[in-house]
Structures are given as C-alpha cells and as structure tokens.
Amino acid sequence: MFERIKKFFKEVKVEAKKVNYPSKDELIGSTWVVITTVVIVSVFLGIVDLSLAKIIKLLVR
C-alpha cells in the first residue's frame, strides 16, 4: 500500500517537472484578458437582466 503511494508521488514529481509554466509577462497578460472578459460579460448580462425584468413588469401589469 505504502509502496503504491510512494510510486504515485514519484510519478507526480516527474510529471510536474515536464510542465511548461508561463512567464510573468504571459501570466499578467492572460490575467488582464480574463478580467476584461469577465467585466464585459457581466455588464452584458446585467443589461439583459434589467431589460427582461422591465419587459416582464410590463407584461404582468
């Protein structure tokens, strides 16, 4: 049992060395893309939500 666990963690260590991590500049650029996308989508969904709420209020009256 413990041998299997040790083998697993050794394999994890080997695989972790193969990972190609992004540079600091790439990471910062990707972060800005994600933040910008989230802001744009949230504004869009907020506008859609308000519009649908007004339409439903008009229909319910």
C-alpha positions, 0 to 999 in steps of 0.5 A: 500500500505504502509502496503504491503511494510512494510510486504515485508521488514519484510519478507526480514529481516527474510529471510536474517537472515536464510542465511548461509554466508561463512567464510573468509577462504571459501570466499578467497578460492572460490575467488582464484578458480574463478580467476584461472578459469577465467585466464585459460579460457581466455588464452584458448580462446585467443589461439583459437582466434589467431589460427582461425584468422591465419587459416582464413588469410590463407584461404582468401589469 
